[in-house]
Amino acid sequence: MELQDALIQVSEIRQQMARSETFRGYRSVPAALSAAIAIGAAALQPTIVTDPAANPDRYLQLWILAALVSVAVTAGEMIVRCHRRASPMTTRMMLLAVEQFLPCLIVGGAVTLVLGSFAPEGVWMLPGLWGVIFSLGLFASSRLLPRPVFGVALYYLACGLATLTLARGEFAFSPWSMAITFGGGQSLAAIILYLTLERRSTEEPYADA
């Protein structure tokens, strides 16, 4: 029993260490690519979805595809980095980061499914709701990330609320709302991640990058 208790205590200590460390698995390049995907999808929207109000399914397909590609890029880079380091602490922190951010993805997917399937008249609210929900994921993950990321969460929240307030009627489904919210938000995240993690690591050769 003493050995088992000691192992449990060691596990708890490692978990606390992971929570107190800064997670370095999010990098600027995947964030910048995610911004480019959002801006590219916004630029293509008027051509691919000429009338989103009349064809909300096609609108959702475009933005769900963009979201899936962005998630795949970010997740792929995190997995590759974790595999290269082969460090138990790195793996533990990656799982903790995923655990904190995953609920917002699940909630966002569930809200999208419900509105798209059962209340298509409310699909116009999704761009704003996506911004608000994404901000909650960043707020939940902020203690593992550099402090300025908290400002990115505030940016997403402000953009989401502004979209819910302004992007209605003739302005509903405006590609600008997604470009500004996610293109701008991910660009801001890329800049912050580079300045707080990557540039600092290159200036400090012995830093844990």
C-alpha distance (Angstrom), angle and dihedral (degrees) to the residues before:
residue distance angle dihedral
M1 . . .
E2 3.81 . .
L3 3.81 90.8 .
Q4 3.79 90.9 48.6
D5 3.82 91.5 49.1
A6 3.80 90.2 48.8
L7 3.81 91.2 51.3
I8 3.80 90.5 49.5
Q9 3.80 90.7 50.4
V10 3.81 91.4 49.1
S11 3.81 89.8 50.5
E12 3.80 91.0 50.1
I13 3.81 91.5 48.4
R14 3.79 91.0 51.4
Q15 3.79 90.3 48.8
Q16 3.80 90.8 51.7
M17 3.80 90.1 48.3
A18 3.79 90.1 52.4
R19 3.80 90.9 50.6
S20 3.81 92.0 50.8
E21 3.83 94.8 48.2
T22 3.80 125.9 85.4
F23 3.78 111.1 -109.8
R24 3.80 109.7 -127.5
G25 3.80 97.1 -176.4
Y26 3.81 94.3 97.0
R27 3.80 108.3 78.8
S28 3.78 135.4 -172.6
V29 3.80 98.4 -116.5
P30 3.85 96.7 59.4
A31 3.82 89.1 44.4
A32 3.80 90.5 51.2
L33 3.80 90.9 47.4
S34 3.80 89.1 50.6
A35 3.82 89.1 52.7
A36 3.80 90.3 49.9
I37 3.81 90.5 50.4
A38 3.82 91.4 52.2
I39 3.80 92.9 47.4
G40 3.81 91.4 44.8
A41 3.81 92.2 50.3
A42 3.81 90.0 48.5
A43 3.81 90.1 51.4
L44 3.82 91.2 49.9
Q45 3.79 95.9 44.5
P46 3.84 97.4 85.0
T47 3.81 89.3 53.4
I48 3.79 99.3 41.2
V49 3.80 98.1 36.4
T50 3.79 107.7 31.4
D51 3.81 94.5 172.2
P52 3.83 111.9 22.4
A53 3.80 93.2 174.6
A54 3.80 90.6 59.4
N55 3.80 94.0 38.6
P56 3.82 108.2 33.4
D57 3.82 92.0 157.0
R58 3.80 91.6 64.0
Y59 3.81 90.0 46.5
L60 3.80 90.5 52.9
Q61 3.80 92.2 46.8
L62 3.81 90.9 55.2
W63 3.79 95.3 50.0
I64 3.80 96.3 38.5
L65 3.81 88.5 53.9
A66 3.81 90.4 49.2
A67 3.82 90.3 49.6
L68 3.81 92.9 48.7
V69 3.80 92.1 50.5
S70 3.81 90.9 49.2
V71 3.81 92.2 49.0
A72 3.82 90.7 47.5
V73 3.81 92.1 51.5
T74 3.81 93.2 48.8
A75 3.81 95.1 42.6
G76 3.79 92.5 45.7
E77 3.80 92.7 52.9
M78 3.81 91.7 47.3
I79 3.81 92.4 50.1
V80 3.81 93.1 47.8
R81 3.82 91.6 48.5
C82 3.80 91.7 47.7
H83 3.81 91.3 49.0
R84 3.80 92.4 49.9
R85 3.78 93.5 50.9
A86 3.82 94.0 43.1
S87 3.80 89.2 -165.2
P88 3.83 121.7 148.7
M89 3.81 89.7 -144.5
T90 3.82 91.7 51.9
T91 3.80 90.8 49.5
R92 3.81 91.8 46.9
M93 3.80 92.1 50.5
M94 3.80 92.2 47.1
L95 3.81 90.9 52.6
L96 3.81 90.2 47.1
A97 3.81 91.2 50.9
V98 3.79 91.1 48.9
E99 3.81 90.5 47.0
Q100 3.80 91.2 54.3
F101 3.81 96.3 45.3
L102 3.83 99.8 37.4
P103 3.84 96.8 78.2
C104 3.82 91.7 62.1
L105 3.82 90.3 52.4
I106 3.79 91.3 49.1
V107 3.81 92.6 47.4
G108 3.80 91.8 46.1
G109 3.80 91.2 50.5
A110 3.80 92.1 46.8
V111 3.82 93.4 49.6
T112 3.80 90.2 47.8
L113 3.80 91.6 49.8
V114 3.81 94.1 48.8
L115 3.81 96.2 46.6
G116 3.79 93.9 41.1
S117 3.81 94.1 48.0
F118 3.80 104.6 33.8
A119 3.82 108.3 16.5
P120 3.82 109.4 31.8
E121 3.80 89.3 160.5
G122 3.82 86.9 69.5
V123 3.81 97.2 50.6
W124 3.81 89.3 101.0
M125 3.82 87.1 73.2
L126 3.80 94.2 58.7
P127 3.84 99.0 86.0
G128 3.81 89.4 56.0
L129 3.79 93.5 42.2
W130 3.80 91.1 49.2
G131 3.80 89.8 55.0
V132 3.81 92.9 48.7
I133 3.81 93.6 45.7
F134 3.81 92.3 46.9
S135 3.80 89.4 52.1
L136 3.81 89.3 56.1
G137 3.80 89.8 55.4
L138 3.80 90.3 52.1
F139 3.80 92.2 46.7
A140 3.82 89.3 52.0
S141 3.82 91.8 48.6
S142 3.80 97.0 40.3
R143 3.81 95.6 96.3
L144 3.81 88.8 62.1
L145 3.79 94.0 46.0
P146 3.81 134.7 64.0
R147 3.80 111.0 -71.9
P148 3.83 95.6 -113.3
V149 3.82 88.6 65.3
F150 3.80 85.6 76.4
G151 3.80 85.5 69.6
V152 3.81 89.8 54.8
A153 3.80 88.8 54.6
L154 3.80 89.5 52.3
Y155 3.81 89.1 49.6
Y156 3.81 91.6 54.5
L157 3.79 91.5 46.7
A158 3.82 92.5 50.1
C159 3.81 92.5 46.6
G160 3.80 92.2 47.3
L161 3.78 93.2 50.7
A162 3.81 91.7 44.3
T163 3.81 90.3 51.1
L164 3.80 91.8 50.9
T165 3.79 89.0 49.6
L166 3.80 101.6 42.3
A167 3.82 109.4 19.5
R168 3.77 97.6 77.7
G169 3.78 136.3 105.4
E170 3.80 109.5 11.6
F171 3.81 90.2 -1.5
A172 3.83 94.6 53.5
F173 3.81 114.5 120.9
S174 3.80 91.2 16.2
P175 3.83 108.3 167.4
W176 3.80 87.2 -141.0
S177 3.80 90.8 70.0
M178 3.81 92.0 59.8
A179 3.81 93.8 39.2
I180 3.81 92.6 51.8
T181 3.82 95.5 40.9
F182 3.80 102.4 42.7
G183 3.79 101.7 16.5
G184 3.80 90.9 48.4
G185 3.79 94.9 38.4
Q186 3.79 95.1 51.0
S187 3.80 91.6 44.2
L188 3.80 89.2 53.6
A189 3.81 90.1 47.5
A190 3.82 90.8 50.5
I191 3.81 91.6 52.7
I192 3.80 92.8 47.9
L193 3.81 93.9 46.7
Y194 3.78 91.1 50.0
L195 3.79 95.4 47.4
T196 3.81 96.9 42.7
L197 3.80 101.5 36.9
E198 3.77 116.1 12.9
R199 3.80 102.8 37.6
R200 3.80 90.1 43.5
S201 3.82 89.7 51.4
T202 3.79 91.8 52.6
E203 3.80 90.4 49.3
E204 3.82 90.9 49.6
P205 3.83 106.6 49.0
Y206 3.77 93.4 -168.7
A207 3.80 95.5 48.4
D208 3.77 118.3 117.7
A209 3.82 102.9 -105.4
